């Protein structure tokens, strides 16, 4: 049996289009496709009924994959599992240089890092963004709830120019402590991309045993926004080493001197003073 799990809320509530596109492209390959709304699925029961002969296809964006990967760690699916892109950002597919077609998921979902936030622990697919990028997601969530269109780059630019208040940060990487002042963001990356196409960690390999922390700090607002443009191409690290510090390690801890918003694969939590990310 072939199961298609789709998220109707992905791609600004246009997730059914990805479902229909998959069916039109693969109905000759998979003759019997059974569809399920992933947001309403009893995943535990679904997983228990899969067999080694089944094929499951997940369609949606990075947020959909985030929820799937955390559920599948607890309730693993049997048979083959693929991902078919259908969201707005899809940094996972950007990272693989594979904008179209199916991606076998087990290869990647078996190598995920964990993040600990307060008393909550979860796996993440692409990134943990803390500071400016968390605040961007906080504002975007509010606009989504109001039915407004969202442009993450525009939100980030306005925060950089006018509103965002920088923090001090203490960063610990594999037991070694570092301190920073005037921090814009401290993002821990499992892949190279976040924010719908920004290559913030160009040397990160999601299949390696380490994760990458990028700290953007110091500098004037104008210089920072000029440097911010180079994040889309991954040139910020070489061109702006004075305001962009990069670490790699297995255990990364970040603490700010005041609460801030944090996002994990685009899912936002407010009023957080720190986090730990671990890749075993």
Protein Blocks (a to p, Z undefined) as FASTA:
>chain_A
ZZddddfkgghhilmmmmmmmmmmmmmmmmbacdddfklccfklmmmmpcfkbccddedd
fklmmmmmmmmmmmccehjdddddfbfnommlmmnopagcjddfklmmmmcccddehjbc
cddfkbccehjkmmmmmmmmmmmmnopacdfklmmmmmmmmmpccddddddeehiacdde
hifbdcddfbfbehhiaafblmbcfkbcbdcddddeejifklmmmmmmmmmnopmmmmmm
mloccdddfbdcdddfbdcdddeehiacehiabdcdddZZ
